[in-house]
Amino acid sequence: MRTPILRFAPSPNGYLHLGHALSALMGYETARSQGGRFLVRIEDIDLARTREACVSAILEDLAWLGLTWSEPVLRQSSRFAAYREAAGQLADMGVLYPCFATRAEIAAAASRSSLHAKDPDGTPLYPGLYRGRNPTEMARRRAAGEAAAMRLDMARALHLAAAKLGGKPLGFTERAPDGSIRRVVARPERWGDAIIQRKDTPTSYHLSVVVDDAFQGVTLVTRGTDLLAATDIHRLLQVLLDLPEPTYAHHRLLLDTHGRKLSKSDGAKSLATLRSEGWTPADIRRSVGLGDKSLIA
Protein backbone atom coordinates (compact mmCIF):
# COMPACT_ATOMS: atom_id res chain seq x y z
CA MET A 1 0.00 0.00 0.00
CA ARG A 2 1.11 3.56 -0.71
CA THR A 3 2.19 5.80 2.13
CA PRO A 4 -0.68 8.23 2.78
CA ILE A 5 0.25 11.74 1.66
CA LEU A 6 -1.98 14.70 2.46
CA ARG A 7 -1.50 18.40 1.88
CA PHE A 8 -2.71 21.81 2.97
CA ALA A 9 -2.55 24.32 0.14
CA PRO A 10 -3.50 27.91 1.03
CA SER A 11 -3.27 30.95 -1.21
CA PRO A 12 -1.05 33.73 0.23
CA ASN A 13 -3.38 36.61 -0.59
CA GLY A 14 -4.53 36.93 3.00
CA TYR A 15 -4.07 35.50 6.48
CA LEU A 16 -5.34 32.18 7.79
CA HIS A 17 -8.62 32.10 9.72
CA LEU A 18 -10.58 29.40 11.58
CA GLY A 19 -11.79 27.80 8.35
CA HIS A 20 -8.21 27.30 7.24
CA ALA A 21 -7.33 25.94 10.68
CA LEU A 22 -10.04 23.29 10.39
CA SER A 23 -8.77 22.15 6.99
CA ALA A 24 -5.11 22.15 8.00
CA LEU A 25 -5.71 20.32 11.28
CA MET A 26 -7.88 17.67 9.65
CA GLY A 27 -5.26 16.92 7.02
CA TYR A 28 -2.44 16.90 9.54
CA GLU A 29 -4.17 14.68 12.09
CA THR A 30 -5.36 12.27 9.43
CA ALA A 31 -1.85 11.94 8.01
CA ARG A 32 -0.43 11.38 11.50
CA SER A 33 -3.07 8.78 12.46
CA GLN A 34 -2.34 6.82 9.28
CA GLY A 35 1.43 7.00 9.53
CA GLY A 36 1.56 9.21 6.49
CA ARG A 37 3.15 12.47 5.41
CA PHE A 38 1.72 15.96 5.61
CA LEU A 39 2.73 18.60 3.07
CA VAL A 40 2.27 22.34 2.86
CA ARG A 41 1.92 23.86 -0.59
CA ILE A 42 1.67 27.58 -1.29
CA GLU A 43 -0.75 28.18 -4.16
CA ASP A 44 0.69 31.45 -5.43
CA ILE A 45 -0.03 31.29 -9.15
CA ASP A 46 -1.71 34.70 -8.88
CA LEU A 47 1.48 36.73 -8.60
CA ALA A 48 -0.35 40.05 -8.54
CA ARG A 49 -2.23 39.12 -5.38
CA THR A 50 0.51 37.16 -3.62
CA ARG A 51 1.82 38.82 -0.46
CA GLU A 52 5.13 37.54 0.84
CA ALA A 53 4.17 38.62 4.35
CA CYS A 54 1.25 36.21 4.13
CA VAL A 55 3.53 33.32 3.14
CA SER A 56 5.59 33.81 6.30
CA ALA A 57 2.46 34.28 8.40
CA ILE A 58 0.89 31.06 7.07
CA LEU A 59 3.90 29.00 8.11
CA GLU A 60 4.06 30.77 11.46
CA ASP A 61 0.36 30.08 12.14
CA LEU A 62 0.69 26.41 11.23
CA ALA A 63 3.71 25.98 13.49
CA TRP A 64 1.85 27.73 16.31
CA LEU A 65 -0.99 25.23 15.90
CA GLY A 66 1.55 22.46 16.45
CA LEU A 67 1.74 21.23 12.88
CA THR A 68 4.90 19.92 11.25
CA TRP A 69 5.34 19.10 7.59
CA SER A 70 7.75 17.59 5.11
CA GLU A 71 10.16 20.06 3.57
CA PRO A 72 10.55 21.74 1.21
CA VAL A 73 7.33 23.74 1.00
CA LEU A 74 6.33 23.72 -2.65
CA ARG A 75 5.45 27.08 -4.19
CA GLN A 76 3.39 26.91 -7.33
CA SER A 77 5.06 30.01 -8.73
CA SER A 78 8.14 27.82 -9.25
CA ARG A 79 6.16 25.32 -11.34
CA PHE A 80 4.97 27.35 -14.32
CA ALA A 81 7.04 25.25 -16.73
CA ALA A 82 5.27 22.09 -15.56
CA TYR A 83 1.87 23.71 -16.06
CA ARG A 84 2.81 24.88 -19.56
CA GLU A 85 3.88 21.34 -20.40
CA ALA A 86 0.58 19.90 -19.17
CA ALA A 87 -1.39 22.52 -21.08
CA GLY A 88 0.66 21.70 -24.15
CA GLN A 89 -0.38 18.06 -23.84
CA LEU A 90 -4.02 19.11 -23.73
CA ALA A 91 -3.52 21.38 -26.74
CA ASP A 92 -1.96 18.51 -28.67
CA MET A 93 -5.10 16.48 -27.93
CA GLY A 94 -7.19 19.22 -29.52
CA VAL A 95 -9.18 19.99 -26.38
CA LEU A 96 -7.96 23.56 -25.77
CA TYR A 97 -8.80 26.72 -27.67
CA PRO A 98 -7.96 30.41 -27.15
CA CYS A 99 -10.58 32.85 -25.93
CA PHE A 100 -9.94 36.59 -26.33
CA ALA A 101 -13.22 37.71 -24.77
CA THR A 102 -13.24 40.06 -21.79
CA ARG A 103 -15.35 39.41 -18.71
CA ALA A 104 -17.74 42.14 -19.81
CA GLU A 105 -18.16 40.57 -23.25
CA ILE A 106 -18.79 37.16 -21.71
CA ALA A 107 -21.32 38.56 -19.24
CA ALA A 108 -23.13 40.44 -22.01
CA ALA A 109 -23.30 37.37 -24.26
CA ALA A 110 -24.43 35.18 -21.36
CA SER A 111 -27.20 37.64 -20.51
CA ARG A 112 -28.49 37.42 -24.07
CA SER A 113 -28.66 33.63 -23.89
CA SER A 114 -32.09 32.12 -23.40
CA LEU A 115 -30.62 29.48 -21.08
CA HIS A 116 -29.19 31.80 -18.41
CA ALA A 117 -27.15 28.84 -17.21
CA LYS A 118 -24.63 29.18 -14.39
CA ASP A 119 -21.73 27.04 -13.28
CA PRO A 120 -21.60 25.51 -9.76
CA ASP A 121 -19.95 28.70 -8.44
CA GLY A 122 -22.88 30.78 -9.67
CA THR A 123 -20.98 32.40 -12.54
CA PRO A 124 -22.80 32.71 -15.88
CA LEU A 125 -21.78 29.79 -18.05
CA TYR A 126 -19.35 30.70 -20.82
CA PRO A 127 -21.44 31.00 -24.03
CA GLY A 128 -18.77 29.59 -26.36
CA LEU A 129 -17.84 32.86 -28.04
CA TYR A 130 -14.55 31.55 -29.45
CA ARG A 131 -15.24 27.84 -29.65
CA GLY A 132 -14.79 26.57 -33.20
CA ARG A 133 -13.14 29.74 -34.53
CA ASN A 134 -10.63 29.48 -37.37
CA PRO A 135 -7.40 28.11 -35.83
CA THR A 136 -5.19 30.06 -38.22
CA GLU A 137 -6.83 33.34 -37.29
CA MET A 138 -6.62 32.50 -33.58
CA ALA A 139 -2.91 31.68 -33.92
CA ARG A 140 -2.32 34.97 -35.75
CA ARG A 141 -3.96 36.97 -32.99
CA ARG A 142 -1.94 35.22 -30.30
CA ALA A 143 1.28 35.75 -32.27
CA ALA A 144 0.41 39.43 -32.47
CA GLY A 145 0.41 39.57 -28.70
CA GLU A 146 -3.31 39.58 -27.93
CA ALA A 147 -4.01 38.16 -24.50
CA ALA A 148 -6.05 34.99 -24.57
CA ALA A 149 -7.22 32.51 -21.99
CA MET A 150 -7.08 28.86 -23.00
CA ARG A 151 -10.39 27.12 -22.48
CA LEU A 152 -11.27 23.44 -22.36
CA ASP A 153 -13.51 22.30 -25.20
CA MET A 154 -15.71 20.36 -22.81
CA ALA A 155 -17.52 18.26 -25.41
CA ARG A 156 -14.26 17.11 -27.01
CA ALA A 157 -12.62 16.56 -23.64
CA LEU A 158 -15.49 14.37 -22.42
CA HIS A 159 -15.43 12.36 -25.65
CA LEU A 160 -11.70 11.74 -25.33
CA ALA A 161 -11.98 10.88 -21.63
CA ALA A 162 -14.75 8.39 -22.37
CA ALA A 163 -12.50 6.66 -24.88
CA LYS A 164 -9.66 6.53 -22.35
CA LEU A 165 -11.96 5.07 -19.69
CA GLY A 166 -13.23 2.37 -22.02
CA GLY A 167 -16.86 2.91 -21.17
CA LYS A 168 -16.43 3.29 -17.41
CA PRO A 169 -18.14 6.37 -15.97
CA LEU A 170 -16.00 9.33 -15.01
CA GLY A 171 -16.02 9.60 -11.24
CA PHE A 172 -14.04 9.90 -8.04
CA THR A 173 -13.81 8.18 -4.68
CA GLU A 174 -15.16 10.20 -1.75
CA ARG A 175 -14.29 9.36 1.84
CA ALA A 176 -16.85 10.36 4.47
CA PRO A 177 -15.94 11.53 8.02
CA ASP A 178 -16.86 8.08 9.37
CA GLY A 179 -14.38 6.45 6.99
CA SER A 180 -16.97 5.02 4.61
CA ILE A 181 -16.20 5.15 0.90
CA ARG A 182 -18.49 5.91 -2.01
CA ARG A 183 -18.01 6.43 -5.70
CA VAL A 184 -19.30 9.74 -7.03
CA VAL A 185 -20.17 10.27 -10.69
CA ALA A 186 -18.41 13.38 -12.00
CA ARG A 187 -20.33 15.91 -14.12
CA PRO A 188 -17.71 18.34 -15.47
CA GLU A 189 -20.08 19.45 -18.24
CA ARG A 190 -21.85 21.69 -15.72
CA TRP A 191 -18.73 23.89 -15.72
CA GLY A 192 -18.88 24.47 -19.46
CA ASP A 193 -15.64 25.33 -21.28
CA ALA A 194 -13.58 26.00 -18.16
CA ILE A 195 -10.42 28.11 -18.23
CA ILE A 196 -7.26 26.01 -18.12
CA GLN A 197 -4.74 28.81 -18.67
CA ARG A 198 -5.60 32.33 -17.61
CA LYS A 199 -4.70 35.42 -19.61
CA ASP A 200 -2.28 36.62 -16.94
CA THR A 201 -0.63 33.32 -15.99
CA PRO A 202 0.11 30.02 -17.76
CA THR A 203 -2.26 28.00 -15.60
CA SER A 204 -5.46 28.02 -13.60
CA TYR A 205 -6.36 26.57 -10.22
CA HIS A 206 -7.83 23.50 -11.92
CA LEU A 207 -4.70 22.69 -13.90
CA SER A 208 -2.11 23.50 -11.25
CA VAL A 209 -3.82 21.54 -8.50
CA VAL A 210 -4.02 18.28 -10.45
CA VAL A 211 -0.48 18.61 -11.80
CA ASP A 212 0.94 19.27 -8.33
CA ASP A 213 -1.12 16.62 -6.53
CA ALA A 214 0.34 14.10 -8.97
CA PHE A 215 3.85 15.55 -8.68
CA GLN A 216 3.77 15.37 -4.88
CA GLY A 217 2.13 11.94 -4.78
CA VAL A 218 -0.92 13.13 -2.83
CA THR A 219 -3.16 10.15 -2.02
CA LEU A 220 -5.95 11.86 -0.06
CA VAL A 221 -7.16 15.39 -0.84
CA THR A 222 -8.91 16.98 2.15
CA ARG A 223 -10.70 20.26 1.49
CA GLY A 224 -14.02 22.02 2.08
CA THR A 225 -17.31 21.13 0.46
CA ASP A 226 -17.13 24.39 -1.50
CA LEU A 227 -14.63 22.60 -3.76
CA LEU A 228 -16.64 19.40 -4.17
CA ALA A 229 -17.99 20.38 -7.59
CA ALA A 230 -14.51 21.38 -8.79
CA THR A 231 -13.47 17.74 -8.34
CA ASP A 232 -15.45 16.99 -11.51
CA ILE A 233 -13.01 19.02 -13.61
CA HIS A 234 -10.02 17.72 -11.68
CA ARG A 235 -10.93 14.12 -12.42
CA LEU A 236 -11.45 14.95 -16.09
CA LEU A 237 -8.00 16.53 -16.31
CA GLN A 238 -6.43 13.60 -14.46
CA VAL A 239 -7.89 11.18 -16.99
CA LEU A 240 -6.84 13.27 -19.98
CA LEU A 241 -3.29 13.72 -18.64
CA ASP A 242 -2.95 10.12 -17.40
CA LEU A 243 -2.39 11.31 -13.83
CA PRO A 244 -3.05 9.13 -10.75
CA GLU A 245 -6.39 9.45 -8.99
CA PRO A 246 -6.31 10.40 -5.31
CA THR A 247 -9.16 9.80 -2.88
CA TYR A 248 -11.11 12.89 -1.83
CA ALA A 249 -12.60 13.94 1.50
CA HIS A 250 -14.64 17.14 1.51
CA HIS A 251 -15.27 18.43 5.00
CA ARG A 252 -17.92 20.77 6.37
CA LEU A 253 -17.41 24.52 6.19
CA LEU A 254 -17.28 26.94 9.08
CA LEU A 255 -19.95 29.62 8.69
CA ASP A 256 -20.28 33.15 10.01
CA THR A 257 -23.32 34.54 11.84
CA HIS A 258 -25.01 35.18 8.48
CA GLY A 259 -24.59 31.56 7.37
CA ARG A 260 -21.83 32.38 4.92
CA LYS A 261 -18.54 30.56 4.60
CA LEU A 262 -15.78 32.20 6.61
CA SER A 263 -13.80 34.34 4.20
CA LYS A 264 -10.78 36.61 4.25
CA SER A 265 -12.63 39.04 2.01
CA ASP A 266 -15.55 39.24 4.45
CA GLY A 267 -13.34 40.12 7.39
CA ALA A 268 -13.04 36.77 9.18
CA LYS A 269 -10.67 37.18 12.11
CA SER A 270 -7.19 35.89 11.35
CA LEU A 271 -5.47 33.29 13.52
CA ALA A 272 -2.83 35.92 14.30
CA THR A 273 -5.53 38.24 15.63
CA LEU A 274 -7.05 35.47 17.75
CA ARG A 275 -3.61 34.64 19.07
CA SER A 276 -3.05 38.27 20.04
CA GLU A 277 -6.38 38.15 21.88
CA GLY A 278 -5.15 35.27 24.00
CA TRP A 279 -6.45 32.24 22.12
CA THR A 280 -4.39 29.05 22.42
CA PRO A 281 -4.06 26.22 19.89
CA ALA A 282 -6.41 24.20 22.11
CA ASP A 283 -8.97 27.00 21.86
CA ILE A 284 -8.69 26.88 18.06
CA ARG A 285 -9.27 23.13 18.05
CA ARG A 286 -12.33 23.41 20.25
CA SER A 287 -13.71 26.31 18.23
CA VAL A 288 -13.57 24.36 14.95
CA GLY A 289 -15.09 21.28 16.59
CA LEU A 290 -12.00 19.14 16.23
CA GLY A 291 -10.83 18.63 19.78
CA ASP A 292 -8.08 16.04 20.01
CA LYS A 293 -9.32 13.84 17.16
CA SER A 294 -9.32 13.96 13.41
CA LEU A 295 -12.74 14.28 11.80
CA ILE A 296 -11.71 11.77 9.14
CA ALA A 297 -11.40 8.18 10.29
C-alpha positions as CSV (number, residue, x, y, z in Angstrom):
1,M,0.0,0.0,0.0
2,R,1.1,3.6,-0.7
3,T,2.2,5.8,2.1
4,P,-0.7,8.2,2.8
5,I,0.2,11.7,1.7
6,L,-2.0,14.7,2.5
7,R,-1.5,18.4,1.9
8,F,-2.7,21.8,3.0
9,A,-2.5,24.3,0.1
10,P,-3.5,27.9,1.0
11,S,-3.3,31.0,-1.2
12,P,-1.1,33.7,0.2
13,N,-3.4,36.6,-0.6
14,G,-4.5,36.9,3.0
15,Y,-4.1,35.5,6.5
16,L,-5.3,32.2,7.8
17,H,-8.6,32.1,9.7
18,L,-10.6,29.4,11.6
19,G,-11.8,27.8,8.3
20,H,-8.2,27.3,7.2
21,A,-7.3,25.9,10.7
22,L,-10.0,23.3,10.4
23,S,-8.8,22.2,7.0
24,A,-5.1,22.1,8.0
25,L,-5.7,20.3,11.3
26,M,-7.9,17.7,9.6
27,G,-5.3,16.9,7.0
28,Y,-2.4,16.9,9.5
29,E,-4.2,14.7,12.1
30,T,-5.4,12.3,9.4
31,A,-1.8,11.9,8.0
32,R,-0.4,11.4,11.5
33,S,-3.1,8.8,12.5
34,Q,-2.3,6.8,9.3
35,G,1.4,7.0,9.5
36,G,1.6,9.2,6.5
37,R,3.2,12.5,5.4
38,F,1.7,16.0,5.6
39,L,2.7,18.6,3.1
40,V,2.3,22.3,2.9
41,R,1.9,23.9,-0.6
42,I,1.7,27.6,-1.3
43,E,-0.8,28.2,-4.2
44,D,0.7,31.5,-5.4
45,I,0.0,31.3,-9.2
46,D,-1.7,34.7,-8.9
47,L,1.5,36.7,-8.6
48,A,-0.3,40.1,-8.5
49,R,-2.2,39.1,-5.4
50,T,0.5,37.2,-3.6
51,R,1.8,38.8,-0.5
52,E,5.1,37.5,0.8
53,A,4.2,38.6,4.4
54,C,1.2,36.2,4.1
55,V,3.5,33.3,3.1
56,S,5.6,33.8,6.3
57,A,2.5,34.3,8.4
58,I,0.9,31.1,7.1
59,L,3.9,29.0,8.1
60,E,4.1,30.8,11.5
61,D,0.4,30.1,12.1
62,L,0.7,26.4,11.2
63,A,3.7,26.0,13.5
64,W,1.8,27.7,16.3
65,L,-1.0,25.2,15.9
66,G,1.6,22.5,16.4
67,L,1.7,21.2,12.9
68,T,4.9,19.9,11.3
69,W,5.3,19.1,7.6
70,S,7.7,17.6,5.1
71,E,10.2,20.1,3.6
72,P,10.5,21.7,1.2
73,V,7.3,23.7,1.0
74,L,6.3,23.7,-2.7
75,R,5.4,27.1,-4.2
76,Q,3.4,26.9,-7.3
77,S,5.1,30.0,-8.7
78,S,8.1,27.8,-9.3
79,R,6.2,25.3,-11.3
80,F,5.0,27.4,-14.3
81,A,7.0,25.2,-16.7
82,A,5.3,22.1,-15.6
83,Y,1.9,23.7,-16.1
84,R,2.8,24.9,-19.6
85,E,3.9,21.3,-20.4
86,A,0.6,19.9,-19.2
87,A,-1.4,22.5,-21.1
88,G,0.7,21.7,-24.2
89,Q,-0.4,18.1,-23.8
90,L,-4.0,19.1,-23.7
91,A,-3.5,21.4,-26.7
92,D,-2.0,18.5,-28.7
93,M,-5.1,16.5,-27.9
94,G,-7.2,19.2,-29.5
95,V,-9.2,20.0,-26.4
96,L,-8.0,23.6,-25.8
97,Y,-8.8,26.7,-27.7
98,P,-8.0,30.4,-27.2
99,C,-10.6,32.8,-25.9
100,F,-9.9,36.6,-26.3
101,A,-13.2,37.7,-24.8
102,T,-13.2,40.1,-21.8
103,R,-15.4,39.4,-18.7
104,A,-17.7,42.1,-19.8
105,E,-18.2,40.6,-23.2
106,I,-18.8,37.2,-21.7
107,A,-21.3,38.6,-19.2
108,A,-23.1,40.4,-22.0
109,A,-23.3,37.4,-24.3
110,A,-24.4,35.2,-21.4
111,S,-27.2,37.6,-20.5
112,R,-28.5,37.4,-24.1
113,S,-28.7,33.6,-23.9
114,S,-32.1,32.1,-23.4
115,L,-30.6,29.5,-21.1
116,H,-29.2,31.8,-18.4
117,A,-27.2,28.8,-17.2
118,K,-24.6,29.2,-14.4
119,D,-21.7,27.0,-13.3
120,P,-21.6,25.5,-9.8
121,D,-20.0,28.7,-8.4
122,G,-22.9,30.8,-9.7
123,T,-21.0,32.4,-12.5
124,P,-22.8,32.7,-15.9
125,L,-21.8,29.8,-18.1
126,Y,-19.4,30.7,-20.8
127,P,-21.4,31.0,-24.0
128,G,-18.8,29.6,-26.4
129,L,-17.8,32.9,-28.0
130,Y,-14.5,31.5,-29.5
131,R,-15.2,27.8,-29.6
132,G,-14.8,26.6,-33.2
133,R,-13.1,29.7,-34.5
134,N,-10.6,29.5,-37.4
135,P,-7.4,28.1,-35.8
136,T,-5.2,30.1,-38.2
137,E,-6.8,33.3,-37.3
138,M,-6.6,32.5,-33.6
139,A,-2.9,31.7,-33.9
140,R,-2.3,35.0,-35.8
141,R,-4.0,37.0,-33.0
142,R,-1.9,35.2,-30.3
143,A,1.3,35.7,-32.3
144,A,0.4,39.4,-32.5
145,G,0.4,39.6,-28.7
146,E,-3.3,39.6,-27.9
147,A,-4.0,38.2,-24.5
148,A,-6.1,35.0,-24.6
149,A,-7.2,32.5,-22.0
150,M,-7.1,28.9,-23.0
151,R,-10.4,27.1,-22.5
152,L,-11.3,23.4,-22.4
153,D,-13.5,22.3,-25.2
154,M,-15.7,20.4,-22.8
155,A,-17.5,18.3,-25.4
156,R,-14.3,17.1,-27.0
157,A,-12.6,16.6,-23.6
158,L,-15.5,14.4,-22.4
159,H,-15.4,12.4,-25.6
160,L,-11.7,11.7,-25.3
161,A,-12.0,10.9,-21.6
162,A,-14.8,8.4,-22.4
163,A,-12.5,6.7,-24.9
164,K,-9.7,6.5,-22.3
165,L,-12.0,5.1,-19.7
166,G,-13.2,2.4,-22.0
167,G,-16.9,2.9,-21.2
168,K,-16.4,3.3,-17.4
169,P,-18.1,6.4,-16.0
170,L,-16.0,9.3,-15.0
171,G,-16.0,9.6,-11.2
172,F,-14.0,9.9,-8.0
173,T,-13.8,8.2,-4.7
174,E,-15.2,10.2,-1.8
175,R,-14.3,9.4,1.8
176,A,-16.8,10.4,4.5
177,P,-15.9,11.5,8.0
178,D,-16.9,8.1,9.4
179,G,-14.4,6.5,7.0
180,S,-17.0,5.0,4.6
181,I,-16.2,5.1,0.9
182,R,-18.5,5.9,-2.0
183,R,-18.0,6.4,-5.7
184,V,-19.3,9.7,-7.0
185,V,-20.2,10.3,-10.7
186,A,-18.4,13.4,-12.0
187,R,-20.3,15.9,-14.1
188,P,-17.7,18.3,-15.5
189,E,-20.1,19.5,-18.2
190,R,-21.9,21.7,-15.7
191,W,-18.7,23.9,-15.7
192,G,-18.9,24.5,-19.5
193,D,-15.6,25.3,-21.3
194,A,-13.6,26.0,-18.2
195,I,-10.4,28.1,-18.2
196,I,-7.3,26.0,-18.1
197,Q,-4.7,28.8,-18.7
198,R,-5.6,32.3,-17.6
199,K,-4.7,35.4,-19.6
200,D,-2.3,36.6,-16.9
201,T,-0.6,33.3,-16.0
202,P,0.1,30.0,-17.8
203,T,-2.3,28.0,-15.6
204,S,-5.5,28.0,-13.6
205,Y,-6.4,26.6,-10.2
206,H,-7.8,23.5,-11.9
207,L,-4.7,22.7,-13.9
208,S,-2.1,23.5,-11.3
209,V,-3.8,21.5,-8.5
210,V,-4.0,18.3,-10.5
211,V,-0.5,18.6,-11.8
212,D,0.9,19.3,-8.3
213,D,-1.1,16.6,-6.5
214,A,0.3,14.1,-9.0
215,F,3.8,15.6,-8.7
216,Q,3.8,15.4,-4.9
217,G,2.1,11.9,-4.8
218,V,-0.9,13.1,-2.8
219,T,-3.2,10.2,-2.0
220,L,-6.0,11.9,-0.1
221,V,-7.2,15.4,-0.8
222,T,-8.9,17.0,2.1
223,R,-10.7,20.3,1.5
224,G,-14.0,22.0,2.1
225,T,-17.3,21.1,0.5
226,D,-17.1,24.4,-1.5
227,L,-14.6,22.6,-3.8
228,L,-16.6,19.4,-4.2
229,A,-18.0,20.4,-7.6
230,A,-14.5,21.4,-8.8
231,T,-13.5,17.7,-8.3
232,D,-15.4,17.0,-11.5
233,I,-13.0,19.0,-13.6
234,H,-10.0,17.7,-11.7
235,R,-10.9,14.1,-12.4
236,L,-11.5,15.0,-16.1
237,L,-8.0,16.5,-16.3
238,Q,-6.4,13.6,-14.5
239,V,-7.9,11.2,-17.0
240,L,-6.8,13.3,-20.0
241,L,-3.3,13.7,-18.6
242,D,-2.9,10.1,-17.4
243,L,-2.4,11.3,-13.8
244,P,-3.1,9.1,-10.8
245,E,-6.4,9.5,-9.0
246,P,-6.3,10.4,-5.3
247,T,-9.2,9.8,-2.9
248,Y,-11.1,12.9,-1.8
249,A,-12.6,13.9,1.5
250,H,-14.6,17.1,1.5
251,H,-15.3,18.4,5.0
252,R,-17.9,20.8,6.4
253,L,-17.4,24.5,6.2
254,L,-17.3,26.9,9.1
255,L,-20.0,29.6,8.7
256,D,-20.3,33.1,10.0
257,T,-23.3,34.5,11.8
258,H,-25.0,35.2,8.5
259,G,-24.6,31.6,7.4
260,R,-21.8,32.4,4.9
261,K,-18.5,30.6,4.6
262,L,-15.8,32.2,6.6
263,S,-13.8,34.3,4.2
264,K,-10.8,36.6,4.3
265,S,-12.6,39.0,2.0
266,D,-15.5,39.2,4.4
267,G,-13.3,40.1,7.4
268,A,-13.0,36.8,9.2
269,K,-10.7,37.2,12.1
270,S,-7.2,35.9,11.4
271,L,-5.5,33.3,13.5
272,A,-2.8,35.9,14.3
273,T,-5.5,38.2,15.6
274,L,-7.0,35.5,17.7
275,R,-3.6,34.6,19.1
276,S,-3.1,38.3,20.0
277,E,-6.4,38.1,21.9
278,G,-5.2,35.3,24.0
279,W,-6.4,32.2,22.1
280,T,-4.4,29.0,22.4
281,P,-4.1,26.2,19.9
282,A,-6.4,24.2,22.1
283,D,-9.0,27.0,21.9
284,I,-8.7,26.9,18.1
285,R,-9.3,23.1,18.0
286,R,-12.3,23.4,20.3
287,S,-13.7,26.3,18.2
288,V,-13.6,24.4,14.9
289,G,-15.1,21.3,16.6
290,L,-12.0,19.1,16.2
291,G,-10.8,18.6,19.8
292,D,-8.1,16.0,20.0
293,K,-9.3,13.8,17.2
294,S,-9.3,14.0,13.4
295,L,-12.7,14.3,11.8
296,I,-11.7,11.8,9.1
297,A,-11.4,8.2,10.3
